[in-house]
Amino acid sequence: MKILIIEDEQAIRNVLANILKDENKKWEIDEAENGGIALEKIKEINYDLVLCDIKMPVKDGLEVLELGLNINPDLTFIMISGHGDIETAVECIKKGAYDYIQKPPDLNRLLNSVRHALDRKNLITQNKSLQEENKALKRKVSDKYEMVGSSQHLQEIQEMVDKVAATDARVLIVGPNGTGKELVAHHIHEKSDRNKMPMVEVNCAAIPAELIESELFGHMKGSFTGAHKDKAGKFEQANKGTLFLDEIGDMSLSAQAKVLRALQEKKITRVGGDKEISVDVRVLAATNKNLKKEIANGKFREDLYHRLAVILIPVPALNDRKEDIPELIEHFAQKIAEGQGKAPKSFHKKAIEKLKNKDWTGNIRELRNVVERLVILGNNPITEQDVEDFVK
């Protein structure tokens, strides 16, 4: 810790320095006999704390306080004065001082103030570090789940995401396979107040019907063959965060009933257990199925549909937003090159036009695979002939 003492009287500087050194020998103590010298030091050195007299030649303490905080807004000042009154103390605090102490300072009062000020400085530093880590992580996540394109369809989706993200409203995202429904869910979570907590994903189509309830709600030891220990389910794992139920149209009716209860009561019960567990979860769901048809065929609960579809976000097929294909090609080519540690290949205009005219039944997922194939097998720049040779 670096501490600067600003005091025009040498004897008082010595006393303060000795008190601080006795308190902690690891503290680095620096001194300045007037405000001018102090400000030059503040410009050059990142101090953790400044003890500053108020009545001084060249520049008084209030001026040093104001100018010092302009140089370094995170600097912590404790003001000391033998000519103090309540008005001076109030003015110091208003200008940004951490504390105000009258001369001669009470030893315990001074040291307590110094300790608390340094603790505060530590917290500010840690908080800034965590904020930077969080920003870096968000940038990393944002890059992974970037929504690329400038079509009207995509702009409408982004506007809806911006509106619903700040709420806790449940969202149902619908669209064909490979259109990017997962990206929409991630963007809602990232822009929500829950983004400091996890977004837990469940692919309902990939989990056998007999295991989906255990996966969602957890189970107790011995509740079924293979349940060797208690296990928390996805609802518990997503507590205070977001639960993304992908391909919810494939969920069994019995599991649907339990999900409905969890949404209504904000409580779940593990398989084989009888204890109710409170959960605070925002649920996002996605499906490639027409759930109204599924309801008519008795395969999906209408009451669950209405619980989930508070906000409905349709994601269009790539064939309906072909104007985004050039941007998507450039984006995928860049990401693939980064993954391979190589310079990205460019695409000839005619190659892009040929790709735009293709029927993209596999949507964005198919386009990404095609771009990767062309990057690996094609020339640089990738030509119309490359598209004819490698894209069927």
Legacy VTK file of the C-alpha trace (Angstrom):
# vtk DataFile Version 3.0
C-alpha trace
ASCII
DATASET POLYDATA
POINTS 392 float
0.000 0.000 0.000
1.306 3.451 -0.959
0.371 6.376 1.290
1.173 10.042 0.648
1.355 12.510 3.565
0.859 16.165 2.539
1.775 18.478 5.406
3.811 21.712 5.442
5.238 21.139 8.968
8.149 18.677 8.996
7.574 17.654 12.638
3.945 16.672 11.980
4.940 14.790 8.802
7.471 12.805 10.866
4.887 11.962 13.546
2.311 10.796 10.991
4.900 8.777 9.065
6.125 7.047 12.234
2.562 6.212 13.339
1.826 4.600 9.960
5.142 2.700 9.832
4.537 1.323 13.323
1.077 0.178 12.271
2.281 -1.713 9.193
5.890 -1.905 8.040
4.761 -2.989 4.556
3.080 0.338 3.909
5.163 2.600 1.671
5.089 6.140 3.066
5.804 9.147 0.847
5.789 12.828 1.848
5.138 16.245 0.291
5.580 19.605 2.048
3.051 21.517 -0.063
0.183 21.047 -2.474
2.185 21.758 -5.621
4.737 19.010 -4.936
1.910 16.677 -3.888
0.033 17.078 -7.183
3.182 16.332 -9.175
3.631 13.137 -7.156
-0.041 12.176 -7.626
0.413 12.516 -11.406
3.344 10.094 -11.346
2.439 7.587 -8.620
-0.751 5.604 -8.036
-1.271 6.108 -4.291
-3.761 4.043 -2.297
-4.335 6.781 0.283
-3.545 10.460 0.832
-3.413 12.186 4.239
-3.733 15.877 3.464
-3.474 19.004 5.623
-5.884 21.799 4.710
-3.969 24.999 5.500
-0.792 24.931 3.363
1.265 27.248 1.151
1.230 27.105 -2.688
-2.070 25.180 -2.837
-4.373 24.530 0.107
-5.751 21.089 0.945
-9.199 21.625 -0.602
-7.599 22.575 -3.908
-5.303 19.527 -3.740
-8.330 17.343 -2.980
-10.241 18.624 -5.990
-7.310 18.537 -8.429
-6.073 15.183 -7.083
-9.445 13.536 -7.699
-9.447 14.984 -11.226
-6.108 13.247 -11.822
-7.193 9.973 -10.179
-10.934 9.656 -9.340
-10.266 6.473 -7.303
-7.832 8.215 -4.947
-8.844 8.166 -1.264
-8.269 11.345 0.779
-8.318 11.778 4.549
-8.234 15.503 5.332
-6.496 16.770 8.515
-6.706 20.288 9.934
-6.034 22.208 13.134
-8.320 25.063 12.016
-11.402 23.002 11.341
-15.057 23.591 11.861
-18.224 21.796 10.773
-18.499 23.814 7.531
-14.944 22.833 6.519
-15.617 19.163 7.267
-18.838 19.214 5.226
-17.074 20.924 2.306
-14.287 18.286 2.362
-16.792 15.408 2.235
-18.809 17.122 -0.523
-15.651 17.499 -2.612
-14.958 13.773 -2.299
-12.864 13.239 0.836
-13.277 9.893 2.597
-12.879 11.362 6.087
-12.010 14.547 8.007
-9.888 14.528 11.190
-9.002 17.467 13.453
-5.508 18.152 14.797
-4.088 16.934 17.013
-5.445 13.610 15.721
-6.565 10.947 18.154
-4.316 7.951 17.433
-7.075 5.317 17.410
-9.379 7.542 15.365
-6.648 8.157 12.793
-5.616 4.501 12.466
-9.210 3.294 12.236
-9.873 5.768 9.465
-6.698 4.710 7.614
-7.554 0.992 7.921
-11.120 1.519 6.700
-9.961 3.752 3.845
-7.449 1.133 2.666
-10.100 -1.611 2.947
-12.357 0.535 0.771
-9.542 0.997 -1.733
-9.052 -2.781 -1.849
-12.750 -3.331 -2.500
-12.758 -0.737 -5.300
-9.732 -2.398 -6.919
-11.247 -5.891 -6.611
-14.579 -4.665 -7.955
-12.897 -3.056 -10.974
-10.976 -6.246 -11.636
-14.158 -8.319 -11.448
-15.955 -5.871 -13.729
-13.167 -6.153 -16.301
-13.255 -9.954 -16.066
-17.025 -9.867 -16.444
-16.764 -7.581 -19.485
-14.151 -9.864 -21.050
-16.301 -12.914 -20.381
-19.347 -11.186 -21.832
-17.372 -10.203 -24.926
-16.279 -13.822 -25.270
-19.845 -15.107 -24.848
-21.201 -12.368 -27.131
-18.720 -13.342 -29.847
-19.748 -16.984 -29.551
-23.454 -16.172 -29.775
-23.291 -13.185 -32.107
-26.405 -12.421 -34.152
-25.079 -11.506 -37.589
-27.007 -9.657 -40.270
-28.884 -6.430 -40.939
-32.112 -7.683 -42.517
-35.484 -6.388 -41.380
-36.247 -9.800 -39.885
-33.125 -9.714 -37.704
-33.671 -6.104 -36.651
-37.182 -6.995 -35.468
-35.818 -9.899 -33.421
-33.127 -7.685 -31.859
-35.749 -5.056 -30.973
-37.888 -7.697 -29.275
-34.858 -9.059 -27.403
-34.035 -5.555 -26.131
-37.601 -5.082 -24.905
-38.069 -8.424 -23.159
-34.552 -8.938 -21.759
-34.993 -6.493 -18.875
-38.172 -8.291 -17.728
-38.721 -11.744 -16.244
-41.342 -12.600 -18.865
-41.181 -16.135 -20.245
-40.339 -16.323 -23.948
-41.132 -18.993 -26.540
-38.780 -18.921 -29.538
-40.111 -20.701 -32.614
-38.567 -21.517 -35.984
-37.109 -24.300 -38.122
-33.992 -26.254 -37.101
-30.689 -24.444 -37.618
-32.113 -20.905 -37.636
-30.398 -19.709 -34.448
-33.083 -20.012 -31.760
-30.346 -20.735 -29.208
-28.611 -17.457 -30.134
-31.792 -15.530 -29.385
-32.077 -17.222 -25.984
-28.455 -16.391 -25.133
-28.927 -12.756 -26.098
-32.005 -12.450 -23.895
-30.058 -13.900 -20.972
-26.952 -11.758 -21.585
-28.993 -8.554 -21.650
-31.074 -9.473 -18.586
-30.471 -8.707 -14.909
-29.846 -12.450 -14.435
-26.702 -12.482 -16.577
-24.388 -12.812 -13.570
-25.964 -16.226 -12.926
-25.846 -19.190 -15.311
-28.051 -19.948 -18.274
-28.685 -23.683 -18.022
-29.632 -25.429 -21.265
-31.691 -28.596 -21.665
-32.231 -30.265 -25.048
-35.550 -31.981 -24.398
-35.271 -33.996 -27.631
-31.917 -35.513 -26.660
-32.986 -36.890 -23.266
-34.965 -40.161 -23.074
-38.551 -39.677 -21.842
-37.916 -41.807 -18.734
-34.995 -39.551 -17.685
-36.301 -36.080 -18.526
-37.982 -35.571 -15.134
-34.810 -36.536 -13.263
-32.796 -34.223 -15.504
-35.107 -31.260 -14.907
-36.056 -31.721 -11.260
-33.220 -33.866 -9.860
-33.560 -37.101 -7.903
-32.933 -38.646 -4.529
-30.500 -41.479 -3.933
-32.128 -44.857 -4.641
-35.177 -43.374 -6.381
-34.463 -45.525 -9.450
-31.812 -47.901 -10.772
-28.578 -45.977 -11.197
-29.513 -43.186 -8.750
-26.470 -43.727 -6.531
-26.575 -40.270 -4.925
-28.791 -37.207 -4.593
-28.644 -34.975 -7.642
-29.881 -31.435 -8.228
-31.840 -30.953 -11.446
-31.604 -28.209 -14.040
-34.231 -26.048 -12.305
-32.095 -25.932 -9.147
-28.892 -25.371 -11.135
-30.520 -22.395 -12.862
-31.734 -20.793 -9.625
-31.514 -16.967 -9.889
-30.534 -17.445 -13.552
-32.172 -18.657 -16.760
-33.348 -22.106 -17.828
-33.473 -22.692 -21.593
-35.725 -25.584 -22.614
-34.747 -26.324 -26.211
-37.072 -28.473 -28.367
-39.746 -28.354 -25.685
-42.245 -29.771 -28.174
-40.553 -33.158 -27.652
-41.156 -33.225 -23.891
-43.418 -35.956 -22.471
-46.858 -34.987 -21.139
-45.961 -36.065 -17.594
-42.860 -33.863 -17.617
-44.928 -31.013 -19.085
-47.283 -31.250 -16.098
-44.377 -30.915 -13.654
-42.878 -28.002 -15.591
-46.267 -26.283 -15.474
-46.414 -26.736 -11.693
-42.868 -25.387 -11.330
-43.813 -22.287 -13.330
-47.027 -21.758 -11.378
-45.727 -22.368 -7.857
-42.008 -21.643 -8.309
-41.322 -24.913 -6.499
-40.046 -28.315 -7.598
-39.797 -31.756 -6.008
-36.960 -34.134 -6.843
-37.832 -37.572 -8.223
-38.193 -39.901 -5.224
-38.389 -36.994 -2.783
-41.220 -35.296 -0.931
-39.560 -32.003 0.003
-40.580 -28.935 -1.987
-37.655 -26.777 -3.147
-38.242 -23.121 -4.032
-36.662 -21.964 -7.291
-36.311 -18.514 -8.837
-35.836 -19.236 -12.520
-36.629 -17.428 -15.741
-37.679 -19.951 -18.368
-36.995 -19.522 -22.074
-38.186 -22.248 -24.435
-37.714 -23.054 -28.105
-39.281 -25.441 -30.578
-39.310 -26.247 -34.273
-42.817 -27.668 -33.980
-46.201 -26.021 -34.431
-47.325 -26.295 -30.820
-50.931 -25.368 -31.624
-51.115 -28.436 -33.877
-49.463 -30.488 -31.129
-52.134 -29.232 -28.708
-54.896 -30.225 -31.148
-53.330 -33.696 -31.435
-53.145 -34.067 -27.643
-49.334 -34.036 -27.567
-48.789 -30.707 -25.826
-50.576 -29.070 -22.906
-52.439 -25.905 -23.831
-52.060 -24.473 -20.318
-48.273 -24.930 -20.511
-48.210 -23.293 -23.954
-49.898 -20.190 -22.583
-47.504 -20.128 -19.615
-44.489 -20.279 -21.913
-45.651 -18.059 -24.752
-45.996 -14.807 -22.798
-43.713 -13.430 -25.494
-43.474 -15.247 -28.828
-40.376 -14.653 -30.973
-40.440 -16.235 -34.441
-37.027 -16.842 -36.023
-37.196 -16.940 -39.838
-35.631 -19.527 -42.113
-32.446 -18.450 -43.906
-34.363 -18.534 -47.203
-36.474 -15.675 -45.810
-33.457 -13.498 -44.943
-31.051 -14.145 -47.804
-29.842 -10.538 -47.711
-27.908 -11.532 -44.559
-25.948 -14.265 -46.365
-22.940 -12.073 -47.412
-22.433 -10.913 -43.791
-22.862 -14.463 -42.498
-20.304 -15.798 -44.997
-17.743 -13.179 -43.933
-18.450 -13.866 -40.243
-18.103 -17.639 -40.567
-14.981 -17.357 -42.720
-13.365 -15.156 -40.056
-14.315 -17.483 -37.186
-13.172 -20.604 -39.043
-9.840 -18.971 -39.893
-9.347 -17.976 -36.235
-10.046 -21.558 -35.204
-7.439 -22.820 -37.666
-4.905 -20.133 -36.791
-4.838 -18.913 -40.400
-5.638 -15.713 -42.283
-9.293 -15.648 -43.426
-10.065 -16.373 -47.073
-12.165 -13.935 -49.064
-15.106 -14.790 -51.308
-15.505 -13.583 -54.884
-18.745 -11.634 -55.505
-19.976 -14.250 -57.962
-19.334 -16.987 -55.400
-21.431 -15.077 -52.860
-24.225 -14.564 -55.387
-24.227 -18.272 -56.203
-24.510 -19.093 -52.501
-27.322 -16.555 -52.103
-29.291 -18.306 -54.829
-29.009 -21.709 -53.151
-31.999 -23.258 -51.335
-30.924 -23.337 -47.671
-33.159 -26.027 -46.182
-30.617 -26.551 -43.372
-30.612 -22.822 -42.609
-27.662 -21.088 -40.907
-26.234 -24.371 -39.645
-25.955 -25.624 -43.213
-24.434 -22.343 -44.418
-21.725 -22.527 -41.778
-20.814 -26.068 -42.811
-20.669 -25.017 -46.455
-18.424 -22.038 -45.671
-16.078 -24.285 -43.673
-15.899 -26.759 -46.578
-15.099 -23.969 -49.036
-12.460 -22.458 -46.731
-10.725 -25.834 -46.485
-11.048 -26.961 -50.103
-11.398 -23.758 -52.127
-8.960 -21.219 -53.572
-8.233 -17.780 -52.184
-10.348 -15.886 -53.007
-13.047 -18.552 -53.162
-14.532 -18.531 -56.657
-17.823 -19.365 -58.315
-16.147 -22.533 -59.635
-15.267 -23.564 -56.079
-18.943 -23.291 -55.164
-19.910 -25.416 -58.163
-17.263 -28.010 -57.323
-17.787 -28.348 -53.574
-21.420 -27.335 -52.881
-24.114 -29.672 -54.106
LINES 1 393
392 0 1 2 3 4 5 6 7 8 9 10 11 12 13 14 15 16 17 18 19 20 21 22 23 24 25 26 27 28 29 30 31 32 33 34 35 36 37 38 39 40 41 42 43 44 45 46 47 48 49 50 51 52 53 54 55 56 57 58 59 60 61 62 63 64 65 66 67 68 69 70 71 72 73 74 75 76 77 78 79 80 81 82 83 84 85 86 87 88 89 90 91 92 93 94 95 96 97 98 99 100 101 102 103 104 105 106 107 108 109 110 111 112 113 114 115 116 117 118 119 120 121 122 123 124 125 126 127 128 129 130 131 132 133 134 135 136 137 138 139 140 141 142 143 144 145 146 147 148 149 150 151 152 153 154 155 156 157 158 159 160 161 162 163 164 165 166 167 168 169 170 171 172 173 174 175 176 177 178 179 180 181 182 183 184 185 186 187 188 189 190 191 192 193 194 195 196 197 198 199 200 201 202 203 204 205 206 207 208 209 210 211 212 213 214 215 216 217 218 219 220 221 222 223 224 225 226 227 228 229 230 231 232 233 234 235 236 237 238 239 240 241 242 243 244 245 246 247 248 249 250 251 252 253 254 255 256 257 258 259 260 261 262 263 264 265 266 267 268 269 270 271 272 273 274 275 276 277 278 279 280 281 282 283 284 285 286 287 288 289 290 291 292 293 294 295 296 297 298 299 300 301 302 303 304 305 306 307 308 309 310 311 312 313 314 315 316 317 318 319 320 321 322 323 324 325 326 327 328 329 330 331 332 333 334 335 336 337 338 339 340 341 342 343 344 345 346 347 348 349 350 351 352 353 354 355 356 357 358 359 360 361 362 363 364 365 366 367 368 369 370 371 372 373 374 375 376 377 378 379 380 381 382 383 384 385 386 387 388 389 390 391
